[in-house]
């Protein structure tokens, strides 16, 4: 996890502009560098470092003697850099995983380079020899990146939008800051003036297709759709997804909500950490678990060093403004779920030495885990909805997971979003992936049946949404939040909500409050959210699973 920032063609003095780069300092608390580009006095890089791999040579922009004309600023982890180095005979000059980008770019160009990267990444690559600037972002947007490009060719790029808002430019209207699309690369011509012109934007990987880097992967799979072989493939690919993510020089921990996804990640992580002889026990972390002993049962079952954090409703409400500042969104369910994760990340940073944090994001979208999938009109419709959710992860769950952990300089790892695992799962017959016997994610659960990896009651327990189950079964966090908003937002404001906020008008007092806070911090930037996250097929008016008629509380199962 790092913070990257760059400007190309600035009309303002760079020493003034660089203060904007400090808006993302939380992403890299270990070191900071600000560097001008030789020969281009109005172009520069800013970098905030969180040291995870290669403590000695990890500063950026990365430059090596073999390619003195290449400048690389990236945020991410490339899990197959050793394999690529061996297969393609690269002569590495550092131990940085990101160095492989320079070698791949030199040999294949930027599109193929990006397609061969097994990992999560957002990068800015400057090629002064060919006068090109290249941007790219991983398939699911696990690592964030925003950009603006003015009509006269001034380009700004940053890990978070907040690092671009106050960048000075010659325009009378604000710059149009947009999220860089996941799975794409963009190439710009760099003019002698330092200004740029976009000449190509192209998708290098779609989530439903096997990634190009699979040819260098050691996991062999059966191509049969025989159920036994499919379940064997799922187990092998998932374990490999966790194993490759053990790459770190800092302590590894795991979030544990007590549900299926985080329990599978944590259990597999503890198992592999023991096999790999990591010199410390895996720490697991949960929050808001007043009457949910299942988390302790999972921690005891897998043998982790467990930390349980509780927060009061008052503490949660107090954190909302900070959370929205970090998220840069006003989406209802994203904010609800982020408060707990934000407070838990704060605890991890202040009270422990775990820095690399595993989590279960992506599973619900991939394996049709949301309760509303029970109402899908057909397996085909369910499969299409799964793809839509995967492509929108960067707006919702992945955004939440990145920003809440990055706020405290932690690095997130999400094995369920492994390129090979996701592509394989989505290639399976549609009928195989739908809920069965009244249970969502049936195929995933069945694949791990009989292994004693996690307790059976967790393996077969129905979904409890993170933002819903945070506090108590009797009264959920979102209910308490809504009750508080009743006294904060009056009815007159709600009546005018459509006029006050014509784009995505809030329909509840809770949504209105979130929007007010967002507009205060990011005025005029409502377009960053294209739509609210909401269940399909059931005329839902609230994103919470607990409001759905098909929801059954855990205690009733």
N, C-alpha and C positions, 0 to 999 in steps of 0.2 A: 504494500500500500504506500503510495506516494502522492504528492500533488504536483501536477505539471501545468505549466503556463508559458505561453509564447506569444509574441507580437511580431508581425511582419508588415513593415511600411508605416510605422507610427509617425505622425506629424508632430507629436508632442515630445518633449525631452524625456528620454527613457528613465532618468532618475526620478521623475515625477510619476511616470506610469507604473514603476515597479512596486509602488505602495499597494496597488491592486492585487499583486501576487501574494501579499501577506494575508489576504482574506481567506486563503486556504492552508494556512500554516499548520492547522490541526492535523492535516493529512500526513505530515512528515515532521514529527517533532525532533528528529535526531540531528538534522543538518539542513542548511539552506544555501543555495548558490544562485546568483544572478549573473548571467554572462551575455555580453554582446557578441554579435557575429562579425568576424573579420571581413572588412570590405563592405559591410552593410550596416552603417551606423544607426539605422532606424529599425533594426531587427534584433530581437533578444529572446533569451530563454530564462525562465525562473523555475526552480526545482526545490521542493520540500521532500526530504528523504526520511523514510522509515526503513532502517537497516534490517533486512531479513536474510539476504543472500550476499556473500562477498563483502564482509565488513570493511575491507581495505580499499577496493577499487569501485565502490558502489556509487560514487557521486556522478551526477549528470549535469549538463548534457554529456553523454558518453561519446568519446572519440578515441580511436585507436590508430597506431602508426600506419597500419596497412591501408586504412581508408581515411586519410587526413581531411578529405572533402566531405565526409559524412558527419552529421551531428544528430544525435538521437536523444530524445526525452520521452521516456515511457513510464507508465504506471501499470504494473502487472507482474505475473509470474508465468514463465514459459517452462512447462514441466518436461518437455521433450528436448531441451537444448543439448543434453549430453548425447542422446540417440542421434539427433540430426548431425551433431559434430562428428560422430563416428561414421555414420553412413555416408556423409557428404565430404568427409575429410577436411573439415574446417580446422584451421590453426588458431585456436582461441588465445587471446593475449590477457584476458582477465578471467575471473571465476563468475562473472555476472551472467545470469541466465539471459538477459536482454542482448548480450553481444551477438547472439545468433541472428538477430534481426539484420545487423549490418552485413554479415556474410551472405544471408539469404537474399537480401536486396541486391547486393552486388552481382550475384549469380543469376537470379531469376526475375528481378523487378518486384514492385511492391505488391501486386495482386497475388502472385504465387507465394511470395514471402508470407503474407498474412494467412493464406490458406494452409500453410504447413505448420503454423504455430499451434501447438496443443497447450492451451492455457487461457488465461484471462488477461486482457491488455487494452490499453489506449495509448497510441503513440503519435509523436510528431517527429518526422524524419526530414532533415534538411540535406539536400544534395547540392553543394555549391558548384560542383564540377558541371553538372547538367542543368543547373539553375531550376531545381524542382523542390517543392515542399509537399510532403505526403502525410496524410492523416489516416488513421485506421482504428477500428474498435472491434472487440471480440463479438462473437455470434449473438450472445444474449445481453451484451452491454453490462456485464458484471462490473467492469471498470468504467467509470463515467467520463464523458468528455463533451464539452460545449464549444461552440464557435460563433463568431460573427464575421461577416464579410461585407464591407461597405461598397457602395457603387464605384468608388475610386480605387478599390483594391487593397484596402487596409484589412488584414486578417488578424483576428484575435482567437486564441485557443486556450481552454482551461479545463481542469478536472471538474470544477463546479462553476455554475453560472455566476455566482457571487463574485468571482475573481475577474469578471469582465464588465460588470455593470457600471463601474466608475472609471473605466478606461476612457481617456480623453480622445476625441476625434473631431473632425471639422464639420460634422453634420449638425443640422438644427434639430432633427428628431432623434430619439434614442435608437441605438443599433438594434437590429433584430437578432437576438441571441437565441440559438436553437441547439437542441441536443443532437450530437452527431449520431447518425443511424447505426445501430449495431449490425455487424456482419458486412460492413462496407469499407472501402478505401476511397480516398479522394486525392487527386493529384492537381497541384497548382503550378503554373509557370511563375518563376520568380524573376521579376524585371530588375534592371540595373538600379531603379529607384527604391527597391525593397518592397514595392507593392506587388500584389499577386493577381493571377487570373485563374479561375477554376477551369480545367480543361477536361477532366474526367472524374466521374463518380460511379463506382461499380461495386456490385455485391460479390464478395469472395466466398461466402458460405451461407447456405440456407439451412435452418435447423432440421429440416426433414431429410437432408442428404448426408450420406456418410462423409466425414471430413477427409480431405486429401492426405492429412498426416497419418491416417489409419494404416497406410502401407508401411509405416515405420514402427507400428505398435506390435508388441510381443504377444498380446492376448489373441489367441486363436478361437474362433467360434464356429459352431455348426450353423449351416444355412437352412436347416430344417425348421419348419414351424410346428414340429411335434412338441406338445406341451412340456414334456420332461426336458427336452433340449433347450427350449426357450427359457425355462426357469434356471437351468444351468448357466446359460449365457448371461442372464440378468445378474445372477450372483457374481459371476466372474468379472463382468464389466464394472459392476458397482464396487467390488473390492479393489479392483485396479484403479478406479477413480479416486478412492480414498488414499490408496497407497502412494500414488504419484504426487499427491498433495502434502505428503510428509516433508517435502523439500523446504527446510528452514534451519536457520542458525539461532532462532529465538524459540522460546517455549510455546508449545501448542496446547490449546484448550478447545472446548466444544460447548456450544449452547445446547441445553437440554430442556425441552418444554414438557416432556412426558408423553408426547404423541408419537406416532409411528415413525415419522421422517427423521426427527432429531435423534430418536432412540436408535434407529438403524445406523445413522452416521456415527453417533457416539460409541456404540458397541463395536462397530467395525474398526473405528479409530483406536480404541483401547486394545483390541485384539492385535492389530498390526503394530501398534507401538511396542507391545510386549515382544512380538516376533522380531522387530527391528532393533530391539534392545535400546530404546530411548532412555536416557539417563534420569528420567523423572516420571512420576505418575501423571496421567492425563487428568487435568482439572475439568470438571463440568460445571455449568452455571445455569441456574433457573431463577425466575422472578415471579412474584405475585402468586404464591402457591399456598394460600392459607389452609385450604381444606382439600388439597389434591396430593395425597400420599404416594400416588403412582410414580411421581418423579423420583422420590427417594428409593422406591422399589427398583426402578431401572438402574439408578446409580449404584445401589448395593449389588444388583445382579451382574452388572458389567465390571464392577470394581474400580470405579473412578473416584477421584478425590473431589467430593461434591460441595459446591457452595450455593446456598439458597439465600436469595435476597427478597425481602418484602418491601413494598412501598405503599404508603397511604394514598387514599384518593386525593388528598390535598397536595401531596408531593407530585402526583401525576399531573394534576391540573396546572400546578405551578410550572411544570416542565414544558407545557404545550408550546409556548412562544419560542423557546430555544429550539425545540424539536422542529418546528416549521421553518425556522431560520436555516437549519442544517439540511432539511429535506428539499426545500425549494418547491414545495407542492402544497395544495390545499385538499388533496383527495382524502375523503373521510376515513376509509378503512386503513389507508396507509398511515395516517397520523395516529389513529387509535392504537395500531399495532406497534408503532415506532416508539411510543412513550416508554413502554416496558423495556424494549431493547436498548433504548438510549440510556435509561437509568442503570440497566445491567452492565452495559459497556463502561459506564462511568465507574462502577464498582470494580470491574475487572482491571481497569487502568490504575485505579488508586490503591487497591488492596492486594493485587496479585502480580506475578511476573509473567503471566501468559500474554502473548502478543498476537500470535497467529490463531485465529478463532474459526473453527469449523461450524457449519450450520446447515440446516435442512431445506433451504430455499429451493424452489423449482420443482419439487416433487408433486405438489398438488396440481400444478399446471400440466406436467408431463404425464402423470399417471391417472388423471381424471379424479382427483381427490376431493374436489369441492362437493358439498352435499347436493348442490343443484344438478350435478351430473346424473343423479337418479331420475331426473325429469327430462333428460335428453330424448328428443323424438325418435332418434335412430342412432345406431353405432356410427354411421357416417357423420351425422351432425355432431356427435360427441368428439369424434376425431378432429373435425374441422375446428371446433371450439378449443380443443387442446392446442392446436397449432397457433390459433389467434392469441391465446393466453401466453404461449411461449414467446411469441414475437413482441408482446407488450410488457414482458417482465421488467424491462428497463424503466418503465413508467411507474411501476408499483412495487412488488415485493423485492426485486433486486435493488431498486433505488433505496427502499427502506433499509435493507440489510447493509448496503454500502455506507450510506450517510450516517446511520446511528453508530456504527463501529468506527468509521473514519473520524468522527467528531472527537474521539479520544485516542487517535493514533493506533488503532488496532487494525489488523489485516484479516479480511474475511475470506474463507475458502468454502466453496459450495460444490461438493462432489456430485449432487444430483444433476448439476448442469454441465457435467462432463460431455464433451462433444460426441464422443463415440457412444456413450451410454444413452444419451437422448436420441440420437439418430437411430440407433437400433430399436429402442422402445417404440418410437413413432413409426417404424417400418413394419411392426407386427400387425396381423389382421385386426381390423377394427372391432370385430366381435370379441376378440380376446382381451381388449383393454377396458371394456365398459364395467360398471359396478355389477356385482353378482351376489345373489343370495342376500340382498339388502345391504351389502357392504361395498363401499367405494374402495378403489385401489386393490381389488381382489387379487389380481395377478401378482402385484408386487408382494403382498402379504404371503401369498401361496408359495412364492419363490423362496422365502426365508422360513417356511414352516418346518418344524422338526429339527432345527439346528440349535435350539436353546441359546440363540444369540441375544434375544431379548425375551422378557416374560410373555407368555401366551396372551395374557389379558391385554397387554399393550399391542402385540402383533395384530390382534383382531378387534381392537377398540375403535369405534367410529370417530370421525374427525371432530376435534374441538378447536374452533378457530382461535388463533393466538390472541387477537385483540379482544375476543369474547371471554376466554377462559383464564385471563390473567389473574383475576383476584379470587372471587368466590363463586361457587356453583349457585349459591342463593341469589347473589346480586352481582352481575358482571361489571367489569370496568366500564364498558361502553354505556351501560344503563346509568351508572353514577355520573359519568361525564355528561350525558344528556340532561340529567336532572339539574346539574350545576348550570348548564347553558340556559335552562328555562328562566333562571333569575337574572342572567346577564344580557340576553337579547330580548327586546320587547316585541310585541305583536305588530306594532306600527312599522318597525324595520322589516319584518318578514313580509308584510303586505307590499312593500316597495322593492323587494329583493330582485325581481326580474328587471326592474329599471336600473337599480344600483349596480347590478352585476349581470349584464346581458349575456355574457359568455359563461356557460355552465352555471346558471343561477342556482343558488342554494335553496333546498326545499325544506330544510329543518333548521332549528336554531343552532344546533351543534355545527352544521355545515356553514351557517352564516358566520358564526364566531371564527371558525378556521379561516374562512375567506377574508374576514376583516384583518386578522393577524397577518395573513399572507400579503394583502394589499398594502399594509403598513410597511412591511419589510421589502416587498418587491412590487412597487406600484406599476400598474400597466403591463404586468407580465403574466396575466391570467392564461394566455395562450400556451404557456409551457405545459399545461394539462389539457389534452384534447377532449377527454371525457372522464367521468367518474368510474371507478371500478364498481361493478354491480352484477349480481347473479343473473343468469339468463333463464328464459323459458318459464318463469314463475311470477312475472309482474312484481318484482321486488321493488320496494321503495327505500330499503336500508340494506347495506352490504353485509350486515351481520348474519351469520348462520343461525343464530338463536331466534331470529325473527321469522324464519321459514317454517311453514307448517310441517315440513318433512324432517325437521330437526328433533332429535331425541337426546336429552341430557345424558351424560355419561352414566349417572346413577340409575337411569332407567333401562340401560342396555343389559 
